[in-house]
Amino acid sequence: MVSASGNLTDGLTLNPAGTISGIPGVGTARDYTFVVKVSDNSTPVKSDTKQYKITIAEAGALIITTTSLADGKEGVAYSVTLGALVGTPPYNWSINVALPDGLALIPATGVISGTPTKKGNYNFTAQVSDNATPSNTDTQQLSIRIAEN
């Protein structure tokens, strides 16, 4: 059994199987935080809870869908494609600081690839803009951990 408490926007529901569905109401664009509790049918009942955040965007808004990146290793090829939804393609991607040595971003595709050469934790902000007039943009804080091989 799955249940939710907290602030899930009007128009969305969480069913007992754990699926969130529905259509958010007009004027509900913002972040919502809620807690999901799952429990089983054992005796005694076992349960767990986890907090989630959902972002409801304005209709037609450009949204970066990538929220985390896989770890990499020094000297091992790495490749990930950043994702975005809605907006008006083609998209143009940028990063606010340097990526780990050996990695590069392809602005037209959102692909970060290469062979990292230095271990460490790297934090940066990815930005995407679209081809609308005026252009829509979105940003997302991301990090890559490069481990020693």
N, C-alpha and C positions, 0 to 999 in steps of 0.2 A: 504494500500500500504506500502511496506517495501523497504527501500533502504539502501545501505551501503556506507560509505566513509572511507577513511583511507587506511590501508595496509592489504588487504586480499590476500594471496599468489596466484601466478599464478596457474591455474588449478582448483581453487575453485570459485564458484559463489554463490550469495545470490539471490534467486528468490523472486518475489513479495509476496509470501505467507510466507516468512521468513525462508525457508529451505536453509541451506548451503550444497552444494553437489559438487562432482567432485573428481578428483585425483590430489593431490599436485604434482608439477613437481619434478624431480630428482634435488637434490642440494638445495631444499628450506627449509630444516630443520632449524627452529628457531622459536622464538615467533613473533606473528603478532598482532597488535592492530588496531581495527577498530571501527567505530561508526555506530550503526544501528538506523535508524529513521523510525518510524511507524506513519502513518497518516490515518484518516478515511475519509468517504465521506460526513460528516456533513457540514452544513453551519452555522457558519464558520468552517473551517477544524480544527480538533483537532489533535495534534501530540505529540510525545514524543521521546526522544533519550536516548540511553544508550551505554556506551563504553564496549567492550568485548576484551578479549585476547584469542587467539587460539595458541596452541603449535603444530607445525608440527615436528614430531620426525623422525629420520632416520629409514628406513625400518628395521623391526625386533627389534627395541629398546623396552626395558621394560619401561612401563609407569604406574605410580600410577594414578588411575582415581578418587580416593576420594579426593575432594578439600575442603570439610567442614564436620563438625560433628554436630549432633543434640545436643542440651543442655540436661543436666541431672538434677536430683534432689537428694539432700541428702536423704539417706535411701530408695531410689527407685531403683530397678534393672535396669541396663543399659546394652545394647548390640548393637554393630555396627560391621560390617565386612568391613575392608579396601579392596579396589578393585585394581586390576592391569590388564593390557592387554599385550599381545604379550609375548616376552621372551620365556624361556623354563621352564615350570613347572617341579617339584613343586617349589613354592616360599618360601622364608624365610624372615619373617618380624622382624623388631626391632624398638625400640624407643630410642631416644638419652637421654632422661631425665625420671624421674619417672612420671608415670601417677597419676591422683588424687588418694588419699588413697581409697582403696577398689576396684580399677579397675586394671585389668591385661591384657596383650597382650598374645595371643597364637601364637607363631612364625610361626607355620606350616599352620595356617589358616587365619591369619590377623584379628582375632576376638578380639575386646576389649570388656571385659564384667566384670560384678561384681556389687556391690552396693556401690556407692560413699558415703564416710562418712564425707566429709568436703567441704563446699561451697567454690567457688573461680573460677578464670579464669586460665586455665592451657594451656600453649603453649609448643609444642614439635615438633620434626621432626620425621616423620615416614620414614623408609627406607625399601625397598624390594630388594632382590637379587634373581636371578633365578639359574637354574641348568645347564646353559650353561658353556662351557669351552672356554675362560675364562668367569667368571660370569658377567652378566649385572646387574646394579643397578639403582635405581631411588630414589629420596627423595622428600618429600612433607611436607611443614610447615602446621601444623594443630593446632587447639585449641578446648578445651572442656570447656564450662561454666557449672559449677555445682551450681544450685540455692538452696536456703533454701527451705525445704519442708513445 
